[in-house]
C-alpha cells in the first residue's frame, strides 16, 4: 500500500502565498516552495508541471477564494445600495482576515505569468472574472447606471476604493485600522449618491 503524501497541494500553495506576500511573484520558485515546507523538490514537481503551473495555481486559488465571497455578497442582498456597501466592506474585511493573500492580489495575473499559463488556467481566470464583472454590471444596472461615467463610478466605489483603503497598509505590512470597513462603506455610499 502506498503511503500518503507528506506534503499536499494546499501546503505547497500556502507556502507559495507566503513567499509571494513577502517577496513578490519572483520569489515563488519550485525550489523556494519546496524549501519553505521542507519537502524535496520532486514533491513540488509532482503536483505542478512547472513554475508557470505553480504561479497559475497560487494566483487562481487566491483569486477564486476572494471572488467567491465577493460574488456572494454582491448577489446575496436584494437592495442594490446595501449590496454595494456590503461588497465594498467585504473587500476590506477579506483583506484583514487574509493579509498574505491580499498582498498577493495587489499584483496582477500578468505578474504571475498569465502569458505562460495553460489554456485551462486561462479559462478558469476568465470564467471567474466574467462572473464577477457580470454581477457588477447587474448591480450597476439596478442602481440606474446608464452611461459610462456612472458605470465607472460603480467600479470606483466597489473595486478601486476598497483596494485603495487596504493597499497602503498591506504594502507597509501594518494592520488595517479598526475603522477601515466603516470608512470604506461610507465612501462607497457617498460615491453612489
N, C-alpha and C positions, 0 to 999 in steps of 0.2 A: 504494500500500500504506500502510495506517495505521501510524503509528509506535506502538511500545509505550508504555503509560502510564509516566510518570516516577515516580509515587507509587502503590504498590499498597495494597490494603486493610490488609494486615498492618502496613505502615509507619504508616499513619494510626492504626490501633488501638494500636500500640506507643506512639505519641505520646500518645494519649488515656489510656493506662495511666499514663504518667509524670505527666501533668497531674493525674489523679485521686489518685495516690500523694502528690503534693506539696501539692495544694490542695483535695482532696475532689471529689466529683461536680460541684459547682457550677463548678469550673474547666474542665470538659470542655464546650467550646462548639465549634461548627463553625469559627469564625474562629480560636480558640486552637489547635485541632488543625492547621489549615492553616498558621498562623504557625510552629508548632513544627517542622514539616517543611520549611518554605519553599515551600509549594505555594499555588497560587491557591485561593480558597475554593471555586471550581467543582469542583476535584478531590475535595473532601470531599462536596459535594452530589451529585456524580456517583455516589458509592458508597453514600451514606446519604440516605434520603428527607428526613430532618430530624434534629433533635437527639435526639428520642425513639429513633429507629432507631440513631443513633450510641451513645447511652447503653446501649441494649439489647445491641448487639453487643459493646461493650467489656466489659460485665458478663458476658454469656454466654460469650464466648471465654475469659475468665479462669476462670470457674466450671467450665466444661467441661474445661479443661486440668487444673484441680485434681481434679475429680471422677474423671476417667479414671484417674489414678494411685491415688487413694484407693480406688476401686472394685476395681481390680486387686489391691491389697494385701488388702482385706477378703475377697475371694473366692479369692485365689490360694494360701492356706495352709489345709490341711485341719484342722489343730488350731485350734479356736476361740480358745484363750487366746493362742497365738502370733500368730494373725491380728489379734487385738485389740491386742496390744502393737505389732505391726508397723504397724498402721493409725495408732495414736497417734503413733508415731515418725515416720511418713510426713508427717503434718501439719507437724511442726516442720522436717523436712528439706526439704520442698517450700517452706516459707516462707523458709528460709535461702537456697535456690537462686533464689527468685523474690521478692525483697523488695518490689518495686513492686507486683506482682500481689497479694502477700499483704496489703500495706497497703490496696489497693483492696477486698479481701474483708473487711476489718474493718467496712465499710459493709454494707448490705443491698440487695437488689434494689429495695426501695422508695426508697432514696436515689438510685438510678439510674433513677427514673421508671417503675417497673414498671406503675403505673396507666395510663400512656400508651403502653405497648408494643403492637405489633400482636399479633393472635391467634397468629401463627406464633412470635413471640418468646416469648410467654407459654407456648405449648405446649412449646417447647424447654426452658424453665426448669423447668416442671413435670415433664417427662419425666426430665431429669437428676436432679432432687431425688427423684422417686419411685424411681428405680433405686438410688440410694444408701440411701434410707430402707428399701427392701426388703432390701438387703444387711445393713444394721444390724439389722433385725428378725430376719433369719435367723441372724445371729451371736448375738443375744440369746437366741433360742430354743435354739441349740446350746449356749449357756452355762447353760441352765436358768433363764433369767429368766422367772418365771411370773407375777409381779404387776407393777403399775405402778411400785412403788418399785424393783424390780430392773431394770426397763427404763430407768428414769430414771438409775440408777447406770451402766448401759452407755453411755447418751448422755453423761453427765458424763465418763466415762472416755475415750471415743473422740472426742468433739466439743468439749465445753466446756473440759476440762482442757488439751488441747494448744493450743487458741486462747488460753487464759489465759497459758500459758508464753511465747507469742510476742508477745502484744498489747502489753505494756509496752515491749518493745524496738522493735517496729515503730513505735509512736506516738512514741517518743523519737528514732527514727532511729539507734539504736545496734545494733551487730551482736549476734546471738544468741550467748550464751556457748557454748563448745565442748561443755559437758556438757548442753545443753538436750534433746537427743534421749534421752540416758540418763535424765535426771530425769523426763521425760515417760513414758517406758516403765516406769520403776519405780513411779511414781504410779499409772499405769493398772493395772499388775499388782496393786498393793495394793488398789485400788478393786474389782477383780474378785474378790479373795479367793483 
